[in-house]
Amino acid sequence: MDFNGETLIQSLIRKGLTDPEATRRERNTAILYTLRPQIEEALANGWTIKAIWERLTRESRVRMPYSTFRRYVHRKVMPSLELR
């Protein structure tokens, strides 16, 4: 399958970030995937999930309820931090 020189993940992120018909879930997943390294770093340096969400919300980098952000962090980010 050809994704115009992109990996599948890159293609999904681009769609989520640029396609006006992308669903809210696709947009949020793309945004959170791109922010994941920064979220991991903040958590590793002792910042709380709530503080990270508040900062990202204040900067208009994420637009989702705290519960959605927290669920993403617990499912996708925390397991990879535990492996380190």
N, C-alpha and C positions, 0 to 999 in steps of 0.2 A: 504494500500500500504506500503510495507516494503522498507526502505531506509538504511538498514544495521545498525540500531540503531541510525541513524541521523535524524534530523528534515528535512523537505523539504528544508528549507533555507540553512542548513548546507550542504546538498547534492548538491544544486545548486552552492554554493560558492566553494566547493571542485572541482566540475566539471570545473567551470570557471577558477580556479587557477591552476589545474593540468592536465586537459585533453588537449593534443596537438591539438585535433580537435575542441576545443571550439572556438566559433566565437569571434571576437574582442569585440563585444557588451557584450557577456557573461563574458569575461575576465575583461573588464572595470567595469561592474556592480559588479562583485565579489570583485574586488579591492576596489572600492568605498564603498561598503557595509562594508568591514572590517575596512576602514579608517573613517567611519562616526562618531564614537564617538570623534575622534581626531579633525575632521573638525568642529564638533559642538562646542567643547571646544575652538578652536582657534577663531571661529566667536564670541562666547560669550565673549571672552576676547579682542575683538576689532580688530582682524586681518581682512584684506580684503580678499575677495575670490581670487583676483589676487595674493596677497602675499602668500596665502596658496598654490595655484596652482604652483607658481614659485618655492617654497621650495620643494614641492613633486616632481616636474619635475626634479629639480636639483639633488635630492637624488635618482632619477630613480625609485620612488615609483609609479608614474603614467606616462603613455605615451599616452596622448590624447591631442587634441587641447584645448586651454583655453575655447572655446565656448562650448565644450562638458562638461567639468568640471563645468562651470558656470551653464549650464542648469540642470545638476544633482543636484547641490547645491540648486538652486531655487525650483526645484520640490520635492526633497526628504528631504533635511536637513532644509531649512528655515521654512517650515510649522511646524515642530516639535519644533523649537525654539520659535515660536510665541505662542505655547500652554503653555509654562512655565510661 
